[in-house]
C-alpha cells in the first residue's frame, strides 16, 4: 500500500470514529475502535496461516458467498478440529474460532444480529484463555462491552456495536489490509485520539516528531555517532512505554531483524494493552517483545530485580518519555535501592530524576539513553542538583537538547532531551538550543523534517553553530555550579550591533560639509534674484 493510501486509511477510520462516538469520551471510544481494528488484524493473520496449514482442504467460496471458509471446514471435519487448533497454537500462538473471526463478526453487524455483543465477548475471552503464549492474557480485559456508555440496555449496546463494526468493516473494504497498513492506521488513530485527549494524552503518546529524534539518536553508534547507524541492537527498553510508539520507531529504523528483543513497561492497564496490540499489529512476533504491566519507580518487574551484577539485565538502547514532575513516594527504603543509592533520591514533588536513574542503571556500558524531561531538571536545586552534579562529574551527560514549547498534547511547557552514556569519548557536553526552531500549526507547535534533521545532524557530527549549538567544557559547567540551563551556554538573543564612533564622526562631518555646500549654492541663487539669503 502506498504512503498516500495508508494516510487515507487512517483518515477514513478517524472520520468513522468522529462520526460514531457521539457524546462518548474519546478515550473510551478509542479502546473499542482500536480493539476492533486489532481483531481484524488477528483474524486476517489467522486465516492466512490456516489457509497455508490446510492447503487444498481450505474451502473455496465465490465472491457473493458471505460464509467464512474456516466455518465450513469446521463443519466438514469436526474430528480434526482439536489437532488443527493445537497446530495453530504452535504456529501463530493463538486460536480464533470461526464464529469469532472478524468476517463473522462483520456479517453479524451487517445483519444487525442480536447476539453480536455476546459473541464478541466470548471471542475476546477465547483468544485470551486459549492462546499458547502469555502475551495474550488479559489483552481485552479493559474492553467493557457491558458499559452503559454503549447504551442503557443490552439491545441498545448491541445496536451501537453493530453500527461501529459495520462502519469499520465498510471503511476497511476500500483498502488492502497488509500488516503495515493496519499498523500505521492504528498509530494514526492513537495520534488523533491523543490530540483530542489533552492532558491525558501524555499517558500513552509521544508525538512522532520527538519520537523520530530519540529513536535516531539511540540507533547511532554510541562512541562515534558520525560512523552512522549501528548494525544491530540486542535489546531496546522503554520503561514508560505508553502505547509503544517509541519502541516501534526504534524498530523501524533498525529494520525487522535489527533488534534482538524489545522490552517495555507500563503502569496503566489500558495503555499496557494498547502497547501489546500495537506490537503485534506491526508484525512484531510475541517472542520478539516483552511488555510488563507494573510500576517502574517501585521496580515491580521481577526480571529487573536481579541483585547479582553478573545477571543484571542491561540494554543497548533506552528511550523514555516518562510523566513530567510526577509526585512519588521516595521512602527511606528506596534510598538503599541499587538504582538510586549512588546518586540520591529525587524529591517527592518531582520523580524526573528517579525515572532517569532507573533507566540509566540498566543501560549497557556501550549503550545510549535518550529521555524526554521538563527543563526544570537542568537547573533546579536541592536533591536534583546533587544528582545532576554526580552525573556530570562522572562524565555521563553527553548532550542536552532544548526543544520548543507546546509540542505535546499534554502540556505546553518546553522540554529537553538528555542523552546519557556510561562511557563517552568527548569530555565536553554538547548543548543544542532548538527552542526557536519550529512552525506554528493550529493548537500545537511542530518540528518540520528540516528541524528534526538539523538536530540529529548536529548531534551526530557534534557541530557547533552560533545561537544554536556549542560544545562546553566541564570547567565552564563547574563554574556555573553544574547548572545546565541551556541559555547560559547557547543564547539565542541577538546582541545590538557595536557602534564605531570614528565612522559615525566621519559620516557626520561629511553631512555637515554637504549642508554647507548646498547652503552656499542656494544663497548664490537667492542673491541673483535679489532675495534675502539664508542666515
N, C-alpha and C positions, 0 to 999 in steps of 0.2 A: 504494500500500500504506500502511495506517495505521501510525502510530508503534508501536502495540502489536504489530501483525503483524511489523514489522521486528525488534523486540526478540525476539519469539518465534522468528523465523527464526534469529537469531544463537544463541539458547539451544539450539535444536534441533540446529544444526550443532556447537555446542560439546559437547553430550551425546554426539553421534556420535564426535567426536574423543576424548573422555574414555573412551568405551567401547572404541574400537578400537586406541588406541595401545599399550595393554599396557605392556610394560617399556621401550618406545622413549622416548628422551629427548624432552621436549616440543618443544624447538627443531627437532629432526629431523622430527617428525611435522607440526609447523606448516608446514614448507616443502612437504611433499607436499599437505597439505589445501588450503592457500591456492592452490597451483598448479592443483589440480583445479577449485577454485572459479573461478579466473581463466579456465581453459579453457572452462568453462561460459559465462562472460560473452562471451568471444571468439566462441564458436560461435553464441550467440543473436544477437549483433550482426551476425555474418557472414551468417547465414541470413536475417535481416530485410532486409539490404542486397541479398542475392541474389534474394530474392522480389520486391523492388522493381525490380531490374535486369531480371529475366527476364519479369516481368509475367505474361501469360496462359500462357506456356510453362512456368512453375514448376509442377511436378507436384502434383496434389491427391491426398491419401490419406485414407482413413477412420480413425477413432479406433482401430480394432483392429489396423491395419497398423503394424508397428514399423519398416518400412523408412524410410530417410532420403530425403526428396524430392529433394535435390540429387544423391544417388547415382543415382536413376532418370533424372534429366536428363543426367548424365554418360554413362550407358549409351545413351541415345537420341540424343544429339548429340555424339559423340566428336570430330568435326571442328571444333566450335565451342569446345571447352574452352580452348584457348590464348588466344583472343580474349576469352573470358569472364574468365579469371584476370587477364589484362592490365588489363581494365576494373576488376576488383575491387581490384587493387593501386592503381590510380589513385584509387579512391573511398574505400576503407577502409584502404588502405596495408598490407594483409596478405592472405595466402591460406591457407585451410584446405581440404584435400582432404576429400571426403565421408566417407571411412573414418576421418578423424581428428576429425571433429566430435563434440561431447560426446554427442549422442544415439547415435551409432555406438559410441562407447567404452562408454557406459552399457549398451547392448544386449549388448556382448561381456562386460561384467562380470556382467550378469544371467544369462547362459548359461554362465558360468564358462569362457569361451573361452581356450584355452591360448596363443593368440597375442596376448593383450591387452597384455602388457608390451612386446613387440616393436613392436606397432602404436603404442602410446603414445609410445615412444622416437622412432620415425620421425616421428610427428606433431609432437612438440616441435621436432625438428630442421628439419622442413619449414617450420614457422611462422617459425623464426629465420632460415633461409637464403633463403627465397623471398619475404620481405616487402620492400616498397618502401623503407620508412623504417628508418634505423639504430636507432631506439628498440627494435626487436625483437631486435637482435643479442645473443646470449648470454642472453636472458631466462630460459631454463630451464636454464642451464648448471650450476646448483648442485643440480638435482634428480637425485639419483643413484638411478636405477631398478634398478641392479645392486648396490645396497648390501646387505650381509649383515644389516643391521638389519631389512630386509623379509623375510628368510628365507635359509636357508643355500644352497638350490638355486634354480635358475630356476623350476621348478614351484611351489615354496613361495612365492617372491616374487610370482609371477603370481596365486596364490590370495589372498595378502594384499591385493594391489592390487584384485583383483575385489571383495573384501569391502568395502574402503574406498570404492571408487567406487560400488558398488551402494547402500550406506547413504547416501552423499551424494545420489545421484540420488533415492532414496526420500524423503529429508528435504526436498529442494527441490520435489518434486511438489505438496506441500501449499500452496505459496506461489507468488504471481506473482513473476516474476524480472525486474522492470524494473531499469534501471541503478542507481538509488538504493538499491533493496533489496539487491542483491548487494554494492554498495559499502559499505553500512552493516554488512552481515553480515561482510564482510572486516575492517572496522575493529573490530567487536565481537570477532571471533576473535583479532585481533592483541592486543587488550587482555587477553583471557583467557589467551592463551599467555604474555604478559608477566607476568601475575600468577603464573604457575607457573614462570617462569624465574629469579626472584630477581634477583641482581646482573646477570645477562646482559641483563635487560630494558632497562637503561639504554642499551644499544647501539641499540635500534630503536624505543623507545616513550616518548612524553611523555604523562603522564596527561591525560585530556580536560579536567579542571577547570583545570589550569595552562595547557593549550593555549588554552582559552577566553579567559583573561586576556591572554596575549601577542597573540593574533590580534585581539582587540578594540582593544588599545592601538595597534597599528600601522595599523589602518584608520581611526582617528580623525584629524581634521585635525591636522597636526603643530604648527602655530603656535598654533592656537586649538582645542584639543580640545573645548571647550564647544560649538563650532559643529556637532559631530556627525561622522558618518562621511564620509570622502572619497567623491566620486562615482566615481573611478577610480584604480587603481594601474597604472602602465605595467609595473611589474615588482616581483616579490617574490622574496626569496632566503633559503634556509636552507642554510648551509654545513656543517651536520652533521645532515642531514635524516632519518636513520633510515628509517622506513617511509613518511615523507612526510605524516604526520598533521597536523603543524603547518601545513604549506603548504596542505593541503586545508581546514583550518579557516579560514585567511585567505580562501581562495576562496569558501567557504560564506558568509562574511559579506559579501563583495563581490558575490556573485552570479556566475553562469557567464560573464557578459560584462564583469565589473567589473575584470578583470586582463588586461593585455596579454600577459604571459608569466610563467610560473613557472619558477624556477631552483632547483636543489638539488644538493648534493654529498654523497657518502657513501663512506667508505673501505672498509667491509665489503661484499664482493661479494654475499653472500646478501641483506643488508639493502638494498643498492642495487637488486637485482632486485625485492624486495618493494615498494620505493618506486615503481618504474616500473609494476608491476602495479596498485598502489593508485591511481595517477593515472588509468590507463586505465579501471579499474573504476568510477571516479567520473565517468566521462564527459568527462574532460579529453582533448582530441584530442592526438595525438602532435606536432602542430605548435604546441601551446599550452604545452608544457613541455619542459625540458631538464634531465635528471638526469645528473650526471657522476660516474664512478667514479674516485676518487683521493684523495690526502692533502691536506687543507686546509692544514695547517701548512707543508708544503713547497710549497704552491701549484702542484699538478700541472696544474691546468686551464689550458690554453693561452689560452683566452678571457680569463682574469683576469691573464695575464702581460704584457698590453699596457703598454709603457713610455711611450707617447705620452699625456700627460694629456688631450689632446683626444679620444682614442679610448678612454680607460679606461672599462670598464663601470661603471655606477652604478645603484643600486636604490632604489626609493621606500620599500620596507619590507624590513627584515631581521629574521628571527626565528631563534632558535637555542637548542638545549639540548645543548651540547657535553659530552663526558665530563668529569667533575669531577676537578680536580687531576691531570690526565694528565701522565705523565712524557714529556718530549720532548727532542730533540737541538737545543738552542739554540746551534748552531755560530756561529763568528765570521762566517762568510759571511752569515748571516741578519741580522747587526747592521746591514748596509747595505741590507737589503730595504726597499723603499719603504713597506711596511706597518708596519714597526717602528722605522725609524731616527729618527723624531721623538719617540718615546716611550721607546725602550729595549726590551730583550728580557725576556720573562718568565723566571723562574728555571726551571732544568731540572726541578725537582721538581713544578712546577705550571704547566701551559700555559694556565690560565684566561684570563689577560690576553692571551696570544698569540691565542687564538680571538677574544676581544673586538676586538682591534686589527685582525685580519684582516677581520672583518665591517665594522667602523667605516670602514675605508679605502675600502670600496666603497659606502658609504652616500651617497645624493644630499644636497646641501646642505639641501634641504627635506624630507628623509626622516626616518623614525623607526626606531630599532633597539631591540628588546626581547630580552634574553638572560638565560637562567637560569644562575646561578653559585653556588658554595658561599659561605657567609658570610665565609670567610677573605679573599676579595678586598677586603672592606670595611676591613680593619684590619691585614693582615699588612704587615711592614716590608720593608726592602731594596729590590730592584728593583720589587716590586709597589707599594710606597709611592711610588716616583718616578713610575711610570706613572699611578697614581691621582691624584697631585698635579697632574701635567701636564693630565690630562683635566678636572680640576676648575677649574684656573686658566684654561683655555681656554674654560670655560663649556659643556662638552659633556654633563655629567651632569645630566639633567633630574629623574629620580625614582628613589628607592631603595625597593623594596617587600620587606619581610621576610615570609616565609611560614612556616607551621608545620613542624615536623619530621615525618618519617615519611609524607610524601606520595607518595614514589616507591617503586617496587618494588625499585629497585636500591640504595637507600641510605636510612638513617634520619635522616641529618643534616638540619638546617634549611637551606633555600636562600633565595636572594634573586633578585629580578628587577631588573636595571638597565635603565633607559630612557635611551637616548642620542640626542642630536640635534646636528648640526653647527651649526645656527642655531636658538637657542631664545630666546623672549622673556623669560621670568622670569629675574631674576638669582639667585634662590634655588634651593635644591634641596628637592623635596618628599619627605619621609620618611613611609612608611606602615608601621606596625608591626601586621601581621595575624597575628603568631605565635601568638596565643592564640584566634584565631577559626577554629574547626574543630569537627568532630564525630568521635568515635572510631567506626571501623567494622571490626570483626574485626581483621585484621593491620595495616591502614593507617589513617591519619587521612584525613579527607576534607573538602573545602570544599563547602558547600551552595551552591545557586543564590544565596541571600541573601548569603553570604560573598563570592562572586565579584562580585555586583552592587555590593556596598559598596566593594570595592577599585577597581573600574572607575569608579564614581561619584566616589570621592574623587580619583582621578587626573584624570578628565575635567574636573571643576569646581574642582580644586585646593583642596579643602576642608580645613579644619583641625578637629581634634576631640581633646579631652584623652585621653591614653593610647592614641591611635590614629594620628593624622596631624598633621604640622606642617611648615610652610614655614620653612626655615632659611637665613638669610643667609650669604653666603660669609665674612663677617668671623668669624662664630662657628665655622664649619668650619675656618678657618685657625687660630684659637686652639686648636683641638683637633688641630693638626698634620695636617690633612686626613684624619683618621680618620673613616670613615663608619659606624662601629659604631652600628647603629640605636638601641640602648637609651641611647646618650649624648644623643640628641635627642628620642626619644619613649619614655619609660619607662612600662612597664605596671604598675609597682609602685604599690600603693595605700598612700599615706602614712598614718601614725597621725593621728587627729583631734586638733587642738590643745585643750589644757585651759585653760579660763578660770578662774583661781584665785579671782577675785572672786565668780563664780557659785557655785563649789564651796563657798567660805566661807559665803556666804549660805544655801546649802542645809543646811550642817552646823549653823549657828546655829538654823535653823528646826527641825531634827531634835532638837537639844538642848532647845529650848523645849517641843516636843511631849512629849518624855520627862518633863521636869519637871512639866508639867501632868498627865500621866497618873499619875505617881507620887503627886502631891498628892491626886488624886481617890481613888486606890486606898487610900492611908493613911487617908483620912477614913472609908472603908467599914470598914477594919480596926478603927478606933477605936470606931465604933458597935457593933462586935461584941465589943469588949473584948479584941482581939488586939494582939500586938506589931506596931507599924508598921515599914515598911521603913526602913533607915538612910539 
